[in-house]
């Protein structure tokens, strides 16, 4: 139980950082009545639209679901669809379970078609649809047939993406905006979204999977990692995600939970315009920024040296890794200075993961030693996303969950590195890369698919459009009086039916 003394100490100790963070919700005081208080890191970019990076919040908080869900072993499992079958290379049939939306309407085949049609028409297109064209048709009230333009062997995995969550009809506005407030199917319903500061969720008792053990969730977005750790230490949060490595060892051992993650931190170079259209300059940057020593100096041991795009949390990658050949020769410092002619390299990083600005500062020094003139721009992600996607930076120190979108690596490679990829921050256009990713996408045999994924990885690394630095280990902060938090290597799940206060 939380004592009055504990709360008083918390308020006195952390008032400057937390004032107003966990204000009482409409359903009762913070933490009252079995409610969970959660501190999340990245504030909403688009009011929790599933077509933005906000989508993972909907899955982390068990608000919305797709036809399928991602199982612990990386395979698709039933969600709103109770079963499915593949009719041909390009056609699948899904049978729906009896379920209802949080607004009281029923989940029907037409509702699913409506949701998937909106996802396909969204601008920009969700990353998970980067490499597929999907058509949905309602066969009857409980049966949906999905057709893809080309073979998609992992379509059930793709449908588990938070970006393809099925929401009720009222979620979709005529102007293209999408709101998950009161329109999902999960065990928790968003009752109130307070801009970028917080959200109030109540248990949805009509959930098809049963009644959640917690009566609700009070969310506060706290971009500053130290403040999130302080919220947990001070008893103002029950769960605090992404504890900075500098703070992790200051937490009580019982509240510190380390998770091997599929997250890789990299230096991404803008190959579309500016100085890094030159392969020799990209190679010089790659040669300058080896990330092995960042493991201890920046990440406090909560990381592994990067081996490629996929790290130890992707167990099949190491045995199938392909040697990278054909890279450009790195320009010398003198050649860099001559070719850049004093132009400034615009290096960006985000504050939402506390280690990245520190890593970026170290990389700035190394790039300058390699002959570049570097200006560092560090901001919160939501303030920077549009500029990143528009190619307004030369380089970015970034952290990416490589199996976030589908659990299948091809979707990540397609969205981030194909010529028409919707999250292609590197602005890479390379026919050999496109061909390698397409070959992996078309492969249905799991083992051969993995082999082709690793061939595609080697083609991407050949271009030096991305320089992997470290593979992170995520630290989640969980109070000792909380049970059932989901420790997910893919960072798509956090709270489910069983998460509750003791």
C-alpha positions in Angstrom: 0.0 0.0 0.0 1.1 3.5 -0.6 1.5 5.4 2.6 0.8 9.1 3.4 4.5 9.5 4.3 5.7 8.0 1.1 3.5 10.4 -0.9 4.6 13.4 1.1 8.3 12.6 0.6 7.6 12.2 -3.1 5.9 15.5 -3.4 8.6 17.3 -1.5 11.5 15.6 -3.4 10.2 15.8 -6.9 7.7 18.7 -7.0 9.8 20.8 -9.5 9.8 18.0 -12.0 6.4 16.4 -11.5 4.1 19.2 -10.5 0.7 18.5 -12.1 2.0 15.3 -13.9 -0.4 12.9 -12.4 -3.4 15.1 -11.7 -6.6 13.3 -10.6 -8.6 11.9 -13.5 -12.3 12.1 -14.1 -12.7 8.6 -12.6 -10.9 9.3 -9.3 -7.5 10.2 -7.9 -4.3 9.1 -9.5 -3.7 5.5 -8.5 -7.1 5.2 -6.7 -9.5 2.3 -7.1 -6.9 0.0 -8.6 -6.0 2.4 -11.4 -2.5 2.2 -12.9 -0.4 5.4 -13.3 2.0 5.1 -16.3 4.7 7.5 -17.4 5.3 7.3 -21.2 8.2 8.9 -23.1 7.1 10.2 -26.4 4.0 12.5 -26.5 1.4 12.0 -29.2 2.3 13.4 -32.6 -1.1 13.1 -34.2 -3.6 12.7 -31.3 -2.9 8.9 -31.1 -3.8 8.3 -34.8 -2.9 4.7 -35.7 -1.3 6.0 -38.9 1.5 7.8 -37.0 4.2 6.7 -34.6 1.5 7.1 -31.9 0.1 3.7 -33.0 2.2 1.7 -30.6 0.6 3.6 -27.7 -2.7 1.9 -28.7 -1.1 -1.5 -28.4 1.0 -0.7 -25.3 -2.2 0.3 -23.4 -4.4 -2.4 -24.9 -6.8 0.1 -26.5 -7.2 -1.2 -30.0 -6.6 -4.5 -31.9 -6.2 -5.7 -35.4 -7.4 -8.9 -37.0 -4.4 -10.7 -35.5 -1.9 -10.1 -32.7 1.8 -10.9 -32.4 2.6 -13.9 -30.2 5.7 -14.2 -28.0 7.4 -16.5 -30.5 6.9 -13.9 -33.3 4.0 -15.7 -35.0 0.5 -14.4 -35.6 -2.2 -15.3 -33.2 -6.0 -14.7 -33.3 -7.3 -11.3 -32.2 -10.5 -9.9 -33.8 -10.2 -12.8 -36.3 -10.6 -16.1 -34.7 -9.2 -18.0 -37.6 -7.9 -17.6 -41.2 -6.8 -19.5 -44.2 -4.8 -18.8 -47.3 -6.8 -19.5 -50.5 -4.1 -18.6 -53.0 -0.8 -16.7 -53.2 -2.7 -13.4 -53.0 -6.0 -14.2 -51.3 -6.8 -14.9 -47.6 -10.1 -15.4 -45.7 -10.5 -14.3 -42.1 -13.4 -15.4 -39.8 -14.3 -12.8 -37.2 -15.1 -13.5 -33.6 -18.1 -11.9 -31.8 -16.8 -8.6 -30.4 -18.0 -5.0 -29.9 -16.4 -1.6 -30.2 -16.2 0.6 -27.1 -19.0 2.8 -28.5 -21.4 -0.2 -28.4 -21.5 -1.0 -32.1 -20.6 -4.5 -33.3 -17.4 -5.6 -35.0 -18.6 -6.7 -38.5 -16.8 -7.6 -41.7 -17.9 -4.3 -43.2 -16.3 -2.5 -40.2 -13.1 -4.3 -40.9 -13.2 -3.4 -44.5 -13.9 0.3 -43.6 -10.9 0.3 -41.2 -8.5 -1.3 -43.7 -9.7 0.9 -46.6 -8.9 4.0 -44.5 -5.5 2.7 -43.6 -4.7 2.1 -47.3 -5.9 5.6 -48.2 -4.0 7.4 -45.4 -1.4 10.0 -46.3 1.3 9.3 -45.7 0.7 5.6 -45.9 1.4 3.6 -42.7 4.9 2.0 -42.7 3.4 -1.5 -42.6 1.8 -1.0 -46.0 5.0 0.3 -47.6 5.5 -2.9 -49.7 1.9 -4.2 -50.2 -1.4 -3.1 -51.8 -4.3 -4.5 -49.8 -7.9 -4.9 -50.8 -10.6 -5.9 -48.4 -14.1 -7.4 -49.1 -16.9 -8.4 -46.8 -18.2 -11.8 -47.8 -20.8 -11.9 -45.1 -21.3 -10.3 -41.6 -18.4 -12.4 -40.1 -16.1 -13.1 -43.0 -13.5 -10.9 -44.7 -11.5 -11.7 -47.8 -8.2 -9.8 -48.2 -6.4 -9.7 -51.5 -2.9 -8.4 -52.2 -1.5 -7.3 -55.6 1.5 -9.6 -55.2 2.1 -12.6 -52.9 2.4 -11.7 -49.3 3.4 -14.8 -47.2 3.3 -12.9 -43.9 0.0 -11.1 -44.3 -1.3 -12.4 -40.9 1.8 -10.9 -39.2 1.3 -7.7 -41.1 -2.3 -7.4 -39.8 -1.0 -7.5 -36.2 0.5 -4.1 -36.7 -0.9 -1.3 -34.4 -1.3 0.8 -37.6 -3.9 -1.6 -38.9 -6.0 -1.5 -35.7 -9.8 -1.9 -36.4 -11.7 1.1 -35.0 -15.5 1.8 -35.2 -17.0 3.9 -38.0 -17.1 7.1 -35.9 -13.3 7.1 -35.5 -12.8 8.2 -39.1 -13.5 11.8 -40.0 -14.1 13.1 -43.5 -10.9 15.1 -43.4 -8.8 12.0 -42.9 -8.3 12.4 -39.1 -8.6 9.2 -37.0 -9.5 9.2 -33.4 -9.2 6.1 -31.1 -11.0 7.8 -28.3 -13.9 5.5 -27.4 -13.6 3.7 -30.7 -11.3 0.7 -30.1 -12.1 -2.9 -29.1 -9.4 -3.5 -26.4 -9.9 -4.0 -22.6 -9.1 -0.3 -21.9 -11.0 2.6 -23.4 -9.6 6.1 -23.9 -12.0 8.5 -22.2 -10.0 11.7 -22.4 -6.9 12.7 -24.3 -5.3 15.9 -23.0 -3.2 17.0 -25.9 0.4 15.9 -25.4 0.3 15.8 -21.6 -1.9 12.9 -20.6 -4.8 10.5 -21.1 -7.4 8.9 -19.0 -8.5 5.3 -19.7 -11.2 3.2 -18.1 -11.7 -0.5 -18.2 -14.0 -1.6 -21.0 -16.2 -4.2 -19.5 -17.6 -5.3 -22.9 -14.2 -6.7 -24.0 -14.5 -10.0 -25.8 -11.5 -11.4 -23.9 -12.8 -10.8 -20.4 -12.5 -8.2 -17.7 -9.2 -6.5 -17.0 -7.9 -6.7 -13.5 -7.2 -3.0 -13.3 -10.1 -0.5 -13.3 -8.2 2.0 -15.5 -5.1 3.8 -16.5 -3.9 7.3 -16.0 -1.2 8.2 -18.5 1.3 11.1 -18.4 3.8 11.8 -21.1 7.1 12.8 -19.6 9.7 13.2 -22.4 12.6 13.8 -19.9 14.0 10.4 -18.9 15.3 11.5 -15.5 11.9 12.9 -14.7 10.3 9.5 -15.6 12.7 7.7 -13.3 12.0 10.3 -10.5 8.3 9.7 -10.9 8.8 6.0 -10.3 11.2 6.5 -7.4 8.9 9.1 -5.8 5.8 6.9 -6.0 4.1 9.2 -8.5 4.1 6.5 -11.2 3.5 2.8 -11.1 5.2 2.1 -14.4 7.8 4.3 -16.2 9.0 3.2 -19.6 12.5 3.6 -21.0 14.5 4.4 -17.9 17.7 6.1 -19.0 20.8 3.9 -18.4 22.3 6.7 -16.3 19.3 6.3 -14.0 18.8 2.6 -14.1 21.3 1.6 -11.4 19.9 4.3 -9.1 16.5 2.4 -9.0 15.9 -0.2 -6.4 16.7 -3.6 -7.9 13.1 -4.7 -7.5 11.9 -2.0 -9.7 14.4 -2.3 -12.5 13.6 -4.7 -15.3 16.0 -5.2 -18.2 14.6 -6.4 -21.5 16.7 -7.5 -24.5 15.3 -5.4 -27.3 15.1 -5.5 -31.1 16.0 -1.8 -31.0 19.1 -0.7 -32.9 20.6 2.7 -32.6 22.3 4.0 -35.8 23.7 7.0 -37.6 21.4 7.5 -40.6 22.9 9.5 -43.5 20.8 11.5 -46.0 21.7 10.1 -49.4 19.1 12.1 -51.3 20.7 15.5 -51.1 23.6 17.4 -49.5 27.1 16.1 -48.9 26.1 12.5 -48.3 25.1 11.9 -51.8 28.8 11.2 -52.1 29.5 7.6 -51.3 33.1 8.4 -50.2 31.9 10.9 -47.7 29.4 8.4 -46.3 32.2 5.9 -46.0 34.3 8.5 -44.2 31.4 9.0 -41.7 31.0 5.3 -41.2 34.7 4.8 -40.6 34.7 7.7 -38.0 31.8 6.6 -35.8 32.3 3.0 -34.6 29.9 2.6 -31.7 31.6 -0.2 -29.8 32.9 2.0 -27.0 29.5 3.7 -26.6 28.2 0.5 -24.9 30.0 1.4 -21.7 30.6 5.1 -22.0 27.0 6.1 -22.9 24.8 3.1 -22.3 26.4 1.9 -19.0 26.5 -1.6 -20.3 22.8 -1.8 -21.2 23.6 -2.4 -24.9 25.7 -4.6 -27.2 28.0 -3.5 -30.0 26.1 -3.4 -33.3 26.7 -6.3 -35.6 24.3 -5.0 -38.3 20.7 -3.9 -38.4 19.6 -6.8 -36.3 21.1 -7.7 -32.9 21.0 -10.5 -30.3 17.3 -10.1 -29.7 16.8 -11.4 -33.3 18.2 -14.9 -32.6 18.4 -16.1 -36.2 20.3 -13.1 -37.5 23.8 -13.9 -36.4 24.0 -17.3 -38.1 22.7 -16.0 -41.4 24.6 -12.7 -41.5 26.2 -12.0 -44.9 29.6 -10.3 -45.3 29.3 -6.7 -46.6 31.3 -6.1 -49.8 31.4 -3.4 -52.4 31.6 -0.4 -50.1 33.1 2.9 -51.4 36.5 3.9 -50.2 36.4 6.3 -47.3 37.6 9.9 -48.0 40.5 11.0 -45.9 40.1 14.0 -43.6 41.8 16.2 -46.1 39.6 15.0 -48.9 36.5 15.5 -46.7 37.5 19.1 -46.0 38.2 19.7 -49.7 35.0 18.1 -50.9 32.7 19.7 -48.3 34.2 23.1 -48.8 33.4 24.3 -45.3 29.7 23.4 -45.6 28.1 22.4 -42.3 26.9 18.9 -41.7 23.6 19.1 -39.9 23.5 16.3 -37.4 20.2 15.7 -35.5 19.2 13.7 -32.5 16.2 13.3 -30.3 15.8 13.8 -26.5 13.1 11.1 -26.0 15.8 8.5 -25.4 18.3 10.1 -23.0 21.3 8.3 -24.4 21.0 9.6 -27.9 22.0 13.3 -27.4 25.1 12.1 -25.5 26.0 9.6 -28.3 25.4 12.4 -30.8 27.8 14.7 -29.1 30.5 12.0 -29.2 29.8 11.3 -32.8 30.0 15.1 -33.5 33.6 15.1 -32.2 34.5 12.1 -34.2 33.0 13.5 -37.4 34.9 16.7 -36.9 38.1 14.8 -36.5 37.3 13.1 -39.8 37.2 16.5 -41.5 33.5 17.5 -41.3 32.2 20.8 -39.9 29.3 19.7 -37.7 26.3 21.5 -36.2 24.3 19.4 -33.7 20.5 19.9 -33.4 18.8 18.1 -30.5 15.1 18.3 -30.0 12.1 16.2 -28.9 11.0 13.8 -31.6 7.5 15.3 -32.3 9.2 18.7 -33.0 11.6 17.1 -35.5 9.6 14.3 -37.3 8.4 16.4 -40.3 11.9 17.8 -40.9 13.4 14.3 -40.7 11.0 12.9 -43.3 11.4 15.9 -45.5 15.2 15.4 -45.6 16.2 18.7 -43.9 19.1 17.1 -42.1 22.3 15.5 -43.3 22.5 12.9 -40.6 20.5 11.6 -37.7 21.4 9.6 -34.6 18.3 7.5 -34.2 16.9 4.5 -32.4 14.6 2.1 -34.3 12.7 -1.0 -33.2 13.4 -3.1 -36.2 10.6 -5.6 -35.7 8.0 -3.1 -34.5 5.6 -2.9 -37.4 4.9 -6.6 -38.2 7.3 -8.8 -36.3 8.7 -9.5 -39.8 11.9 -7.8 -40.7 10.9 -7.3 -44.4 8.4 -4.6 -43.4 11.1 -2.6 -41.6 13.5 -2.9 -44.5 10.8 -1.9 -47.0 9.6 1.2 -45.1 13.1 2.4 -44.2 15.3 1.6 -47.2 13.4 1.0 -50.4 13.1 3.8 -53.0 9.5 4.4 -52.2 9.6 3.5 -48.5 7.4 5.8 -46.4 9.9 6.0 -43.5 13.0 6.3 -45.7 14.8 9.0 -43.6 18.0 8.1 -45.4 16.2 8.8 -48.8 18.0 5.8 -50.2 17.3 4.9 -53.8 19.4 1.9 -54.8 18.1 -0.7 -57.3 20.2 -3.5 -55.8 18.7 -2.8 -52.3 15.2 -2.7 -53.8 15.7 -6.0 -55.6 17.1 -7.7 -52.5 14.2 -6.6 -50.3 11.6 -7.6 -52.9 13.2 -11.0 -53.1 12.9 -11.4 -49.3 9.3 -10.2 -49.4 8.3 -12.8 -52.0 9.8 -15.8 -50.1 7.4 -17.9 -48.1 9.7 -20.5 -46.6 10.7 -19.1 -43.1 14.4 -20.2 -43.3 15.0 -19.0 -46.8 13.1 -15.7 -46.0 15.5 -15.1 -43.2 18.5 -15.8 -45.4 17.2 -13.3 -48.0 16.6 -10.7 -45.3 20.2 -10.9 -44.3 21.3 -10.6 -47.9 19.2 -7.4 -48.1 20.8 -6.2 -44.9 24.3 -6.6 -46.5 23.1 -4.6 -49.6 21.8 -1.8 -47.3 25.0 -1.6 -45.3 27.0 -1.6 -48.5 25.6 1.9 -49.3 26.6 3.4 -45.9 23.1 5.0 -45.8 22.9 3.7 -42.2 25.7 2.9 -39.8 24.5 0.7 -36.9 26.0 1.7 -33.5 24.6 -0.4 -30.7 21.8 -2.8 -30.0 20.0 -1.5 -26.9 18.7 -3.3 -23.8 15.6 -1.5 -22.6 15.1 -0.8 -18.9 11.5 -0.6 -17.8 10.7 0.8 -14.3 7.9 -1.1 -12.4 6.8 -0.4 -8.8 7.0 -3.5 -6.6 3.2 -3.3 -6.0 2.4 -3.9 -9.7 2.0 -7.3 -11.3 1.6 -8.5 -14.8 3.5 -5.8 -16.8 4.4 -7.2 -20.3 8.2 -7.0 -20.9 8.2 -7.1 -24.7 11.4 -7.1 -26.8 9.4 -5.5 -29.6 8.1 -2.7 -27.3 4.6 -3.1 -28.6 3.0 -4.3 -25.4 3.1 -3.0 -21.8 -0.3 -3.4 -20.1 -2.8 -6.2 -20.7 -5.7 -7.9 -19.0 -3.6 -9.2 -16.2 -1.6 -6.0 -15.3 -2.8 -4.7 -11.9 -1.9 -3.4 -8.5 -1.3 -6.0 -5.8 
